[in-house]
Structures are given as structure tokens and as C-alpha cells.
Amino acid sequence: MDILKQVSVNSITKETLREKLAQHILKVDYEMALEYATWSGVNEEPREDIYIESLDEDKNFIDFKSLVFVFRLYH
């Protein structure tokens, strides 16, 4: 029997209806999150890690390093 019919003839309890609605909301949330993750994964450019050195009193610069380049910032 359909849930709406069960509600209309009062053959379903409030708790059961509440549980079914909560399950449905979780399912929709999961599907939307999965869709967003799939969509954003397709549209985002691959990112490359960079590494930032800690500040040292002896140096007057910071090196930003990646696999392709080093950018030296003097301060």
C-alpha cells in the first residue's frame, strides 16, 4: 500500500511516517552530494601541490616550491 494512502486512512503511525521521511531525506541528500561531487570533479582543473618553507631567522626569503618551479619571495 502507498504511504499516502496509509496516511489518509490512518493506518500508519506518526513515528513510522517520520522514519520514512527521514530515510527519504537522507537518500536525497546523499544523491545530491554524490551528484555535486561528480560535477565538481569533472569541472575542476587538476591541482598541483606546492610546499611552503617555514620562516627562518637566517633567511630573508621564502621559497614556494612545486615540481615545476620555485618562487622565491623576499621580505
The 8 nearest C-alpha neighbors of each residue, nearest first, counted from 0:
[[1, 2, 5, 4, 3, 10, 6, 11],
 [2, 0, 4, 3, 5, 6, 7, 11],
 [1, 3, 5, 4, 6, 0, 11, 16],
 [4, 2, 6, 5, 1, 7, 0, 8],
 [3, 5, 7, 1, 6, 2, 8, 0],
 [4, 6, 2, 10, 8, 3, 7, 11],
 [7, 5, 9, 3, 4, 8, 11, 2],
 [6, 8, 4, 5, 9, 3, 10, 2],
 [7, 9, 5, 6, 10, 4, 11, 3],
 [10, 8, 6, 7, 11, 5, 12, 4],
 [9, 11, 5, 8, 6, 12, 7, 4],
 [12, 10, 9, 5, 6, 15, 13, 16],
 [13, 11, 15, 14, 16, 10, 9, 6],
 [12, 14, 16, 15, 17, 11, 18, 6],
 [15, 13, 17, 12, 16, 18, 11, 19],
 [16, 14, 18, 12, 17, 13, 19, 11],
 [15, 17, 13, 19, 14, 18, 20, 12],
 [16, 18, 14, 20, 15, 19, 13, 21],
 [19, 17, 21, 15, 16, 20, 14, 22],
 [18, 20, 22, 16, 21, 17, 23, 15],
 [19, 21, 23, 17, 22, 18, 16, 24],
 [22, 20, 18, 24, 23, 19, 17, 25],
 [23, 21, 19, 25, 20, 24, 18, 26],
 [22, 24, 20, 26, 21, 25, 19, 27],
 [25, 23, 21, 27, 26, 22, 28, 20],
 [26, 24, 28, 22, 23, 27, 29, 21],
 [25, 27, 23, 29, 24, 28, 22, 30],
 [26, 28, 30, 24, 29, 25, 31, 23],
 [29, 27, 25, 31, 26, 30, 24, 32],
 [28, 30, 32, 26, 27, 31, 25, 33],
 [29, 31, 27, 33, 32, 28, 34, 26],
 [30, 32, 34, 28, 33, 29, 27, 35],
 [33, 31, 35, 29, 34, 30, 36, 28],
 [32, 34, 30, 36, 31, 35, 29, 37],
 [33, 35, 31, 37, 32, 36, 38, 30],
 [36, 34, 38, 32, 37, 33, 39, 31],
 [37, 35, 33, 39, 38, 34, 40, 32],
 [36, 38, 34, 40, 35, 39, 33, 41],
 [37, 39, 35, 41, 40, 36, 34, 42],
 [40, 38, 42, 36, 41, 37, 43, 35],
 [41, 39, 37, 38, 43, 42, 36, 35],
 [40, 42, 38, 39, 43, 37, 44, 36],
 [43, 41, 39, 40, 38, 44, 37, 45],
 [44, 42, 40, 41, 39, 45, 46, 38],
 [43, 45, 46, 42, 41, 40, 47, 39],
 [46, 44, 43, 47, 40, 42, 41, 48],
 [47, 45, 44, 48, 43, 49, 65, 40],
 [46, 48, 49, 45, 65, 66, 67, 44],
 [49, 47, 65, 46, 50, 66, 64, 45],
 [50, 48, 65, 64, 47, 63, 51, 66],
 [49, 51, 64, 63, 65, 52, 48, 62],
 [50, 52, 63, 62, 53, 64, 49, 61],
 [53, 51, 62, 61, 54, 50, 63, 64],
 [52, 54, 55, 51, 61, 62, 50, 56],
 [55, 53, 52, 56, 61, 58, 60, 59],
 [54, 56, 57, 58, 53, 59, 52, 60],
 [55, 57, 58, 54, 59, 60, 53, 61],
 [56, 58, 55, 59, 54, 60, 61, 53],
 [59, 57, 60, 56, 55, 54, 61, 73],
 [58, 60, 74, 73, 57, 61, 56, 55],
 [61, 59, 73, 72, 58, 74, 71, 62],
 [60, 62, 72, 71, 52, 73, 63, 54],
 [61, 63, 71, 70, 64, 52, 72, 69],
 [64, 62, 70, 51, 69, 50, 71, 49],
 [65, 63, 69, 50, 49, 62, 68, 70],
 [66, 64, 49, 67, 68, 69, 48, 50],
 [65, 67, 68, 64, 49, 48, 47, 69],
 [66, 68, 65, 69, 64, 47, 49, 70],
 [69, 67, 65, 66, 64, 70, 63, 49],
 [68, 70, 64, 63, 65, 71, 62, 67],
 [69, 71, 63, 62, 72, 64, 68, 61],
 [70, 72, 62, 61, 63, 69, 60, 73],
 [71, 73, 61, 60, 62, 70, 74, 63],
 [74, 72, 60, 59, 71, 61, 62, 58],
 [73, 59, 60, 72, 61, 58, 71, 54]]
